[in-house]
Amino acid sequence: MSGFVEKPEAVEVPGLTHLHTGKVRDLYQNADGELIMVASDRISAFDWVLPTEIPDKGRVLTQLSLWWFDQLADLVPNHVLSTDLPPGAPADWAGRTTVCTSLAMIPVECVARGYLTGSGLAEYQQTRTVCGLALPEGLSDGSELPGPIFTPATKAAVGEHDENVPYEEVARQVGAEVAAQLRQTTLAVYGRARDIARERGIVLADTKFEFGFDTEQRLTLADEVLTPDSSRFWPADAWQPGRAQPSFDKQFVRDWLTSPASGWDRGSEQPPPPLPQETVEHTRAKYVEAYERLTGLPWS
């Protein structure tokens, strides 16, 4: 089993219709048809949305995404209309809310990889390929690839795994022209972000994007972008292929859940337990550090 340990009740706001509760974000629509995206402090691991929140996480994700959207604006349009709070919204929504244009979303997770790790490493160890793309011999966990690769995945429901698929399957699903556009844009955005992160002492190992089409049929970047929830960021000064890399994400959470201290059996059908305060504080600090190192701005 997997999913929400405790699924939250949607907040009711006059004039807004609640559309969806995701792992992290809650989605609403206003009377003009605009989408209101609210990033919560929820955190997920091993396909479970945990019962413990990470303070400020939703605000960090929102503010970092907004910063990246600005860095990428000349490469691809994005869905952001404003960050104004809707009338009647709770004060806690401040800093974590984005008003967005409604898009015709493309049902593909657009993943770019510049380094070998995660599910890509697992496939490589079996077949020397990632999503059907042949890679050289001799690569190990954390190795830099000869060049960035586009490794798409199908989107899964809450509590289920996204599934890596070959490029040809994306072309079959959405058409060859759209597939080519997704690949080209994904790799262009990854390349820009990789270079910016590198200047700040951070390795952008991989990341995933979501795209949709606006009313003028322009490919548009949506959801969150280049956050610790959607990307693997490693400190460049500690990067060492051949082992798992330290990272700016929820690794503290994963490590605690799989340790004897948690008492949780990942293979069981029991939901994971609440996180201890120390793990919460370490994880919050990593999210904040990622924001500060990437943007050069102090978190407040």
C-alpha positions as CSV (number, residue, x, y, z in Angstrom):
1,M,0.0,0.0,0.0
2,S,1.0,3.6,-0.3
3,G,-0.6,7.1,-0.6
4,F,-1.5,9.5,2.1
5,V,-1.0,8.4,5.7
6,E,-3.5,11.1,6.6
7,K,-5.2,12.8,3.7
8,P,-5.8,16.5,4.6
9,E,-9.2,18.1,4.2
10,A,-9.3,20.8,1.5
11,V,-9.5,24.4,2.7
12,E,-12.7,26.0,1.6
13,V,-12.2,29.5,0.2
14,P,-15.2,31.6,-1.1
15,G,-15.1,31.9,-4.9
16,L,-12.6,29.0,-5.4
17,T,-13.4,25.4,-6.4
18,H,-11.1,22.8,-5.0
19,L,-9.9,20.5,-7.9
20,H,-7.2,18.3,-6.5
21,T,-5.1,17.4,-3.5
22,G,-1.6,16.2,-4.6
23,K,1.4,14.9,-2.7
24,V,2.5,18.5,-2.0
25,R,0.2,20.9,-3.8
26,D,-3.5,21.7,-3.6
27,L,-5.1,23.0,-6.7
28,Y,-8.1,25.3,-7.0
29,Q,-9.9,27.2,-9.7
30,N,-11.3,30.7,-9.6
31,A,-14.4,32.1,-11.4
32,D,-12.1,33.3,-14.3
33,G,-10.9,29.8,-14.9
34,E,-7.4,30.5,-13.5
35,L,-5.7,27.9,-11.4
36,I,-4.6,28.6,-7.9
37,M,-1.7,26.4,-6.8
38,V,-0.9,26.2,-3.1
39,A,2.3,24.4,-2.0
40,S,1.9,22.8,1.4
41,D,4.6,21.7,3.8
42,R,3.8,18.0,3.1
43,I,6.6,15.7,2.3
44,S,6.6,12.3,0.6
45,A,9.0,9.4,0.6
46,F,8.7,5.8,-0.8
47,D,5.4,6.7,-2.4
48,W,3.9,7.7,1.0
49,V,2.8,11.3,1.9
50,L,4.1,11.4,5.5
51,P,2.1,12.5,8.5
52,T,4.8,15.0,9.5
53,E,5.2,18.3,7.7
54,I,8.5,20.2,7.1
55,P,8.0,23.9,8.2
56,D,8.5,26.4,5.3
57,K,8.9,23.7,2.7
58,G,6.0,24.9,0.5
59,R,7.2,28.5,0.6
60,V,10.8,27.4,-0.3
61,L,9.5,25.4,-3.3
62,T,7.3,28.3,-4.5
63,Q,9.9,31.0,-4.1
64,L,12.6,28.9,-5.7
65,S,10.3,28.0,-8.7
66,L,9.5,31.7,-9.2
67,W,13.2,32.5,-9.2
68,W,13.9,29.8,-11.8
69,F,11.0,30.8,-14.0
70,D,12.6,34.3,-14.2
71,Q,16.0,32.7,-15.2
72,L,14.3,30.7,-17.9
73,A,11.8,33.2,-19.3
74,D,13.7,33.7,-22.6
75,L,13.8,29.9,-23.3
76,V,10.2,28.9,-22.6
77,P,7.0,30.7,-21.4
78,N,5.6,29.6,-18.0
79,H,2.2,29.4,-16.4
80,V,2.6,32.1,-13.7
81,L,0.1,35.0,-13.8
82,S,0.6,36.4,-10.3
83,T,1.4,35.6,-6.7
84,D,-1.6,37.6,-5.3
85,L,-3.6,35.9,-2.6
86,P,-7.2,35.2,-3.6
87,P,-9.7,37.2,-1.6
88,G,-10.7,35.3,1.5
89,A,-7.6,32.9,1.4
90,P,-6.0,32.0,4.7
91,A,-3.0,34.1,5.7
92,D,-0.9,30.9,5.7
93,W,-1.2,30.8,1.9
94,A,1.1,33.8,1.7
95,G,4.4,33.0,-0.1
96,R,3.2,29.5,-1.2
97,T,0.5,30.5,-3.7
98,T,0.7,30.9,-7.4
99,V,-2.1,32.1,-9.7
100,C,-1.6,30.3,-13.0
101,T,-3.0,30.1,-16.5
102,S,-4.9,26.9,-17.2
103,L,-3.1,24.7,-19.7
104,A,-3.8,21.6,-21.7
105,M,-1.3,19.5,-19.8
106,I,0.9,16.9,-21.6
107,P,0.8,13.6,-19.7
108,V,4.6,13.1,-19.7
109,E,7.2,13.7,-17.0
110,C,10.0,15.3,-19.0
111,V,13.2,14.2,-17.2
112,A,16.7,15.4,-18.1
113,R,19.7,13.6,-16.7
114,G,23.3,14.8,-16.8
115,Y,24.5,12.3,-14.3
116,L,23.8,8.6,-13.6
117,T,21.9,7.8,-10.4
118,G,18.5,6.6,-9.2
119,S,16.3,4.6,-11.5
120,G,18.6,5.5,-14.4
121,L,21.5,3.8,-12.6
122,A,19.4,0.7,-11.9
123,E,18.5,0.3,-15.6
124,Y,22.1,1.0,-16.7
125,Q,23.4,-1.8,-14.4
126,Q,21.0,-4.2,-16.0
127,T,21.2,-3.2,-19.7
128,R,23.8,-0.4,-20.1
129,T,20.9,1.8,-21.3
130,V,18.6,4.4,-19.8
131,C,15.1,4.6,-21.3
132,G,16.5,2.6,-24.2
133,L,19.4,5.0,-24.8
134,A,22.8,3.2,-25.0
135,L,25.5,4.5,-22.6
136,P,29.2,3.7,-22.4
137,E,30.6,1.0,-20.2
138,G,32.3,1.8,-16.9
139,L,29.8,4.3,-15.5
140,S,29.0,4.2,-11.8
141,D,26.7,5.9,-9.3
142,G,27.2,9.7,-9.8
143,S,29.1,9.5,-13.0
144,E,28.7,12.4,-15.4
145,L,27.1,11.3,-18.7
146,P,28.8,12.1,-22.0
147,G,26.0,14.6,-22.6
148,P,22.6,15.3,-21.1
149,I,19.8,12.9,-22.1
150,F,16.0,13.1,-22.2
151,T,14.5,10.2,-20.3
152,P,10.7,10.7,-20.1
153,A,8.3,8.9,-17.7
154,T,4.6,8.4,-17.6
155,K,2.8,10.3,-14.8
156,A,1.4,8.2,-12.0
157,A,-1.4,8.7,-9.5
158,V,-0.5,9.6,-5.8
159,G,1.0,6.5,-4.2
160,E,2.2,5.0,-7.5
161,H,5.6,5.1,-9.3
162,D,6.1,7.1,-12.5
163,E,7.4,4.7,-15.1
164,N,10.4,5.4,-17.4
165,V,9.5,4.9,-21.0
166,P,11.4,5.1,-24.3
167,Y,11.2,8.3,-26.4
168,E,9.4,6.3,-29.1
169,E,6.5,5.7,-26.6
170,V,6.2,9.4,-26.0
171,A,6.1,10.0,-29.7
172,R,3.4,7.4,-30.0
173,Q,1.3,9.0,-27.2
174,V,1.6,12.7,-28.1
175,G,2.8,12.7,-31.7
176,A,6.3,13.0,-33.2
177,E,6.3,16.8,-33.4
178,V,5.3,17.4,-29.8
179,A,7.7,14.7,-28.6
180,A,10.6,16.4,-30.4
181,Q,9.5,19.8,-28.9
182,L,9.4,18.3,-25.4
183,R,12.9,16.8,-25.8
184,Q,14.5,19.9,-27.3
185,T,13.0,22.3,-24.6
186,T,13.7,19.9,-21.7
187,L,17.4,19.7,-22.6
188,A,17.7,23.4,-23.3
189,V,16.2,24.3,-19.9
190,Y,18.3,21.6,-18.2
191,G,21.5,23.0,-19.8
192,R,20.7,26.6,-18.7
193,A,19.9,25.4,-15.1
194,R,23.0,23.1,-14.9
195,D,25.3,26.0,-15.8
196,I,23.6,28.4,-13.3
197,A,23.8,25.8,-10.6
198,R,27.4,25.0,-11.4
199,E,28.4,28.6,-11.0
200,R,27.0,28.4,-7.4
201,G,28.9,25.2,-6.5
202,I,26.0,22.8,-7.1
203,V,25.7,19.8,-9.4
204,L,22.3,19.5,-11.0
205,A,22.3,15.7,-11.5
206,D,18.8,15.4,-13.0
207,T,15.4,17.1,-13.0
208,K,11.9,16.7,-14.2
209,F,9.6,19.2,-15.9
210,E,5.9,19.3,-16.8
211,F,4.6,21.1,-19.8
212,G,1.2,22.1,-21.3
213,F,-0.2,24.1,-24.2
214,D,-1.8,27.5,-23.7
215,T,-4.7,28.8,-25.7
216,E,-2.3,29.9,-28.4
217,Q,-0.8,26.4,-28.6
218,R,2.5,27.5,-27.1
219,L,4.5,24.9,-25.1
220,T,4.5,26.3,-21.6
221,L,6.4,25.3,-18.5
222,A,4.1,24.5,-15.6
223,D,4.0,23.2,-12.0
224,E,7.2,23.5,-10.0
225,V,10.6,23.9,-11.6
226,L,14.1,23.0,-10.4
227,T,13.4,22.5,-6.7
228,P,14.8,19.9,-4.4
229,D,11.5,18.0,-4.8
230,S,11.8,17.8,-8.6
231,S,15.6,17.7,-8.9
232,R,18.7,16.1,-7.5
233,F,21.1,18.8,-6.4
234,W,24.6,17.7,-5.1
235,P,27.3,19.9,-3.5
236,A,30.0,20.1,-6.2
237,D,32.8,20.1,-3.7
238,A,31.7,16.7,-2.4
239,W,30.8,15.1,-5.7
240,Q,32.6,11.7,-6.1
241,P,31.4,9.1,-8.6
242,G,31.2,5.5,-7.3
243,R,29.0,6.2,-4.3
244,A,25.8,7.8,-3.3
245,Q,26.2,11.6,-3.3
246,P,25.2,14.0,-0.4
247,S,22.2,16.0,-1.6
248,F,19.9,19.0,-1.0
249,D,16.7,17.1,-0.6
250,K,14.8,14.7,1.6
251,Q,17.6,12.2,2.0
252,F,17.5,12.7,5.8
253,V,13.9,11.6,5.7
254,R,14.6,8.5,3.6
255,D,17.6,7.6,5.7
256,W,15.6,7.8,8.9
257,L,12.7,5.8,7.5
258,T,14.9,3.0,6.5
259,S,16.9,3.0,9.7
260,P,16.2,0.7,12.7
261,A,15.3,3.8,14.7
262,S,12.1,4.2,12.7
263,G,10.9,0.7,13.3
264,W,9.2,0.8,9.9
265,D,9.3,-2.1,7.5
266,R,9.2,-0.6,4.0
267,G,8.0,-3.9,2.6
268,S,5.0,-4.0,4.9
269,E,1.5,-2.6,4.3
270,Q,1.8,-0.4,7.3
271,P,2.2,3.4,6.8
272,P,5.4,5.1,7.9
273,P,5.6,6.7,11.4
274,P,5.8,10.4,12.2
275,L,9.3,11.9,11.8
276,P,11.4,12.9,14.8
277,Q,12.1,16.6,15.3
278,E,15.8,16.3,14.5
279,T,15.0,14.8,11.1
280,V,12.5,17.6,10.4
281,E,15.0,20.3,11.3
282,H,17.8,18.7,9.2
283,T,15.4,18.4,6.2
284,R,14.2,22.0,6.5
285,A,17.8,23.3,6.7
286,K,18.6,21.4,3.5
287,Y,15.7,23.0,1.6
288,V,16.6,26.4,2.8
289,E,20.3,25.9,2.0
290,A,19.4,24.9,-1.6
291,Y,17.3,28.1,-1.9
292,E,20.0,30.3,-0.6
293,R,22.9,28.8,-2.5
294,L,21.0,28.8,-5.8
295,T,19.4,32.2,-5.6
296,G,22.1,34.0,-3.6
297,L,19.3,35.4,-1.5
298,P,18.9,35.0,2.3
299,W,15.8,33.0,3.3
300,S,13.4,34.9,5.6
